[in-house]
Structure formats: structure tokens, C-alpha cells
Amino acid sequence: MELFLRLLLAHLLGDFVFQSKKWVAEKETKKLKSPKLYLHVLLHTILAFLFVWDLNLWYVPLIIGASHLIIDAAKLIIQTDKTRRILFFSDQLLHIAVIFLICFFNGNLDLSFQADKNTLLLITAIIFLTEPTSIFIKTLISVYTPKTEMDKGDSLENAGKYIGMLERLLVFAFIITEHWEGVGFLIAAKSIFRFSDLTEAKDRKLTEYILIGTLLSFGIAIVCSLLFLHYSFQ
């Protein structure tokens, strides 16, 4: 469990936190000729080494790096505008599968660099609920993006993304501290603030788009919180 959490946390940081949109755009444009692809793979290898921190497991970061290169390269080669969405999730599933297989074949490992399991679980959950979940939700509902949107000049840049991050972290905090009423209050508060925007927009598709995104955001936060409570007491 601990090795899986370490490698999962390294993956979340490498794929979502430390990888900018410019890197992604350059990789999609230049594909295998993009230096950012190999920097990205090197970053994952270094992060895996730092989080495992055991010379006896020197091969684990190398497997992570090599598999990441193969999976990402294959995705870039076959990716088109129509397949971008499905390949994003397939790519992530393959990376997680590699981590799972590494942990499965290594069994229960006594790592030299010990850390409390609950602390690792907490950090992983928090990281996952920020940038990674924002990208997951955006990619998942991209097919439903309405043609007309509210005037972006009247709102702060990336405000929606950061609001989503904060609401998920608040939901997480409320649930793990057993204050479910806080979740209800948060949903009610967001509904009130959003009502005027949606009324002004007069766009049913936009309303449905925002509603789907909001429900996904709260749903993922709730599931993540329940998983944390379940595994943190084992």
C-alpha cells in the first residue's frame, strides 16, 4: 500500500502539477521530436526515485520512466482531435496499471525511507483533488462544451478552476472531520451564487454544462473523502 501511494503521488505531481500546458501543447505539436516529452519522462523517473528512496529498488524508477515514455509516445502518435478525450483516460489508466503491477510483483516491501501511511494518503488525496481532478473533469465533459459561454471578460482568469479546487478541498475537510452539514451548506451557497449567472446567461446548455461539472466535482470529492476514511483506519 505504501509503495503504491508513493508512486501514485509521484505520478500526480509529474503529470499534473509540474507539467505545464505549454509542455502538453508542444508535445502534441512536435510529438516524438519534442524535447518536452523526454524532459517529462525524466521528471517522472526522478520523482519516482525520490519518493521510493531505496537503492535496492533502483529498477522501479527505470520501469516508471520507460513505461511512461512508451505510453506517452504511443498516445502522441495515434492521437487525433476526436480521440484526445478517450486517449487521455486510457493513458492515465495504463500509467496506474504499471504502478499497480510494480507493487503487485514486489509484494510487501519494507522501504528504508519510512513515512506514516495516513500522511501519505492525506497528501495524495489533497493533490488529487486540486489540479488532477480539474483536468479530469474538464476532459470528461469537454464533449458537452456549449458553443455560447458567459462573457469571460467579466470574470477572473481561471477563477472557475480555483473555485472548484477550493470547494473539493472544503468538502474533503468537512467529511473527514465528520461535518457533513458543511457539505450541504457549501452546495447551497454555490447554488445561490451561480443562480444569477445562469439566469443572465439564458443558455440551457451552459446551465446543464455547469451543473454536470459541479456535480462531478462534489461527487469526486465525496468519494475521495470516503476512500480516505476507509483506508486511513486500516
C-alpha positions as CSV (number, residue, x, y, z in Angstrom):
1,M,0.0,0.0,0.0
2,E,2.8,2.4,0.9
3,L,4.8,1.9,-2.3
4,F,1.6,2.3,-4.3
5,L,0.8,5.6,-2.6
6,R,4.4,6.9,-3.1
7,L,4.4,6.1,-6.8
8,L,0.8,7.4,-7.3
9,L,1.7,10.7,-5.6
10,A,4.8,11.0,-7.8
11,H,2.7,10.3,-10.9
12,L,0.1,13.0,-9.9
13,L,2.9,15.6,-9.4
14,G,4.7,14.7,-12.6
15,D,1.6,14.5,-14.8
16,F,-0.5,17.3,-13.5
17,V,1.3,19.7,-11.1
18,F,4.8,20.0,-12.7
19,Q,3.6,19.7,-16.3
20,S,2.5,23.0,-17.8
21,K,0.0,23.5,-20.6
22,K,2.9,24.7,-22.8
23,W,4.6,21.3,-22.4
24,V,1.5,19.5,-23.4
25,A,0.9,21.7,-26.4
26,E,4.5,21.3,-27.6
27,K,4.4,17.5,-27.2
28,E,1.1,17.3,-29.2
29,T,2.6,19.5,-32.0
30,K,6.1,18.0,-32.3
31,K,5.2,14.6,-31.0
32,L,8.4,12.4,-30.7
33,K,10.6,15.3,-31.7
34,S,9.5,17.3,-28.7
35,P,12.3,17.8,-26.1
36,K,9.5,18.3,-23.5
37,L,8.4,14.6,-24.0
38,Y,11.8,13.4,-22.8
39,L,12.0,16.1,-20.0
40,H,8.6,14.9,-18.9
41,V,9.8,11.3,-18.7
42,L,13.0,12.3,-16.9
43,L,10.9,14.2,-14.4
44,H,8.8,11.1,-13.7
45,T,11.9,9.0,-13.3
46,I,13.4,11.4,-10.8
47,L,10.2,11.8,-8.8
48,A,9.8,8.0,-8.6
49,F,13.4,7.7,-7.3
50,L,12.9,10.4,-4.7
51,F,9.6,9.0,-3.5
52,V,10.8,5.4,-3.3
53,W,14.2,6.4,-1.9
54,D,15.7,2.9,-1.8
55,L,18.7,1.8,-3.9
56,N,17.5,-1.8,-3.6
57,L,14.6,-0.7,-5.7
58,W,16.7,1.1,-8.3
59,Y,14.8,-0.6,-11.1
60,V,11.4,0.8,-10.1
61,P,12.1,4.4,-11.3
62,L,13.6,3.0,-14.5
63,I,10.4,0.9,-15.1
64,I,8.3,4.0,-14.4
65,G,10.4,6.1,-16.8
66,A,10.5,3.6,-19.6
67,S,6.8,2.7,-19.4
68,H,5.9,6.4,-19.3
69,L,7.9,7.0,-22.5
70,I,6.3,4.1,-24.3
71,I,2.7,5.0,-23.3
72,D,3.1,8.8,-23.9
73,A,4.8,8.2,-27.3
74,A,2.1,5.8,-28.4
75,K,-0.6,8.3,-27.4
76,L,1.0,11.1,-29.3
77,I,1.4,9.1,-32.4
78,I,-2.2,7.9,-32.7
79,Q,-3.9,10.9,-31.1
80,T,-6.4,13.0,-33.1
81,D,-8.9,15.6,-32.1
82,K,-11.6,13.0,-32.0
83,T,-9.6,10.5,-29.9
84,R,-7.9,13.0,-27.5
85,R,-10.5,12.6,-24.8
86,I,-10.6,8.8,-24.7
87,L,-6.8,8.6,-25.0
88,F,-6.3,10.9,-22.1
89,F,-8.2,8.5,-19.8
90,S,-6.6,5.4,-21.4
91,D,-3.2,6.9,-20.9
92,Q,-3.9,7.5,-17.2
93,L,-5.3,4.0,-16.7
94,L,-2.2,2.5,-18.3
95,H,0.1,4.5,-16.0
96,I,-1.8,3.5,-12.9
97,A,-1.8,-0.2,-14.1
98,V,2.0,-0.1,-14.4
99,I,2.2,1.2,-10.8
100,F,-0.2,-1.5,-9.6
101,L,1.8,-4.2,-11.4
102,I,5.1,-2.9,-9.9
103,C,3.6,-3.1,-6.4
104,F,1.9,-6.5,-7.1
105,F,5.2,-8.2,-8.2
106,N,7.2,-6.6,-5.4
107,G,4.7,-7.6,-2.7
108,N,5.0,-6.1,0.8
109,L,8.2,-4.1,0.8
110,D,9.9,-2.7,3.9
111,L,11.1,0.7,2.5
112,S,14.1,2.3,4.1
113,F,12.6,5.8,4.0
114,Q,9.5,5.3,6.2
115,A,6.5,7.6,6.4
116,D,3.2,7.4,8.1
117,K,0.7,5.8,5.7
118,N,-2.1,8.1,6.7
119,T,0.1,11.1,6.0
120,L,0.9,9.8,2.5
121,L,-2.8,9.1,2.0
122,L,-3.7,12.6,3.1
123,I,-1.2,14.3,0.8
124,T,-2.2,12.1,-2.2
125,A,-5.9,12.9,-1.7
126,I,-5.2,16.6,-1.4
127,I,-3.0,16.7,-4.5
128,F,-5.6,14.6,-6.5
129,L,-8.4,17.0,-5.6
130,T,-6.6,20.0,-7.0
131,E,-5.2,20.2,-10.5
132,P,-5.6,16.5,-11.5
133,T,-9.3,16.4,-10.7
134,S,-9.8,19.8,-12.6
135,I,-8.2,18.3,-15.7
136,F,-10.2,15.0,-15.3
137,I,-13.5,16.9,-15.1
138,K,-12.6,19.3,-17.9
139,T,-11.6,16.5,-20.2
140,L,-14.6,14.3,-19.3
141,I,-17.2,17.0,-20.1
142,S,-15.3,18.6,-23.0
143,V,-17.7,16.8,-25.4
144,Y,-20.5,18.8,-23.8
145,T,-18.9,22.2,-24.0
146,P,-21.6,24.7,-25.1
147,K,-21.0,26.9,-28.1
148,T,-22.0,30.1,-26.2
149,E,-20.5,31.0,-22.9
150,M,-20.8,33.9,-20.5
151,D,-18.6,36.9,-21.1
152,K,-15.1,35.8,-19.9
153,G,-14.1,39.5,-19.6
154,D,-16.4,39.8,-16.6
155,S,-14.7,37.1,-14.6
156,L,-11.2,36.4,-13.2
157,E,-8.9,34.3,-15.2
158,N,-9.1,30.6,-14.2
159,A,-11.5,31.6,-11.4
160,G,-13.7,28.6,-12.1
161,K,-10.8,26.1,-11.8
162,Y,-9.6,27.5,-8.5
163,I,-13.2,27.7,-7.1
164,G,-13.6,24.0,-8.0
165,M,-10.3,23.2,-6.2
166,L,-11.3,25.1,-3.1
167,E,-14.8,23.5,-2.9
168,R,-13.4,20.0,-3.3
169,L,-10.8,20.6,-0.5
170,L,-13.5,22.0,1.7
171,V,-15.8,19.1,1.1
172,F,-12.8,16.8,1.9
173,A,-12.1,18.7,5.1
174,F,-15.8,18.6,6.2
175,I,-16.2,14.9,5.6
176,I,-13.0,13.6,7.2
177,T,-13.8,15.8,10.2
178,E,-17.4,14.4,10.2
179,H,-19.1,17.6,9.5
180,W,-21.4,16.6,6.6
181,E,-23.6,19.6,7.2
182,G,-20.8,21.7,5.9
183,V,-21.1,19.9,2.5
184,G,-24.8,20.8,2.4
185,F,-24.1,24.4,3.2
186,L,-21.4,24.6,0.5
187,I,-23.7,23.2,-2.1
188,A,-26.4,25.6,-1.1
189,A,-24.0,28.6,-1.1
190,K,-22.7,27.8,-4.6
191,S,-26.2,27.3,-6.0
192,I,-27.2,30.8,-4.8
193,F,-24.1,32.5,-6.3
194,R,-24.4,30.6,-9.5
195,F,-28.2,31.3,-9.9
196,S,-27.8,34.9,-11.1
197,D,-25.1,34.0,-13.6
198,L,-27.1,31.2,-15.1
199,T,-30.2,33.4,-15.2
200,E,-28.3,36.1,-17.0
201,A,-26.8,33.7,-19.5
202,K,-30.2,32.4,-20.6
203,D,-28.5,29.3,-22.1
204,R,-29.9,25.9,-21.2
205,K,-26.8,24.1,-22.5
206,L,-24.5,26.3,-20.4
207,T,-26.6,25.7,-17.4
208,E,-26.5,21.9,-17.9
209,Y,-22.8,22.1,-18.6
210,I,-22.1,23.9,-15.3
211,L,-24.4,21.6,-13.4
212,I,-22.7,18.5,-14.7
213,G,-19.3,19.9,-13.8
214,T,-20.4,20.9,-10.3
215,L,-22.0,17.5,-9.6
216,L,-18.9,15.7,-10.8
217,S,-16.7,18.0,-8.6
218,F,-18.7,17.4,-5.5
219,G,-19.1,13.7,-6.3
220,I,-15.4,13.0,-6.8
221,A,-14.6,15.0,-3.6
222,I,-17.1,12.9,-1.6
223,V,-15.9,9.6,-3.0
224,C,-12.2,10.5,-2.3
225,S,-13.1,11.5,1.2
226,L,-14.9,8.3,1.9
227,L,-12.0,6.3,0.5
228,F,-9.6,8.2,2.7
229,L,-11.7,7.5,5.8
230,H,-11.9,3.8,4.9
231,Y,-8.2,3.2,4.2
232,S,-6.9,5.5,6.9
233,F,-8.3,3.3,9.7
234,Q,-7.0,0.0,8.3
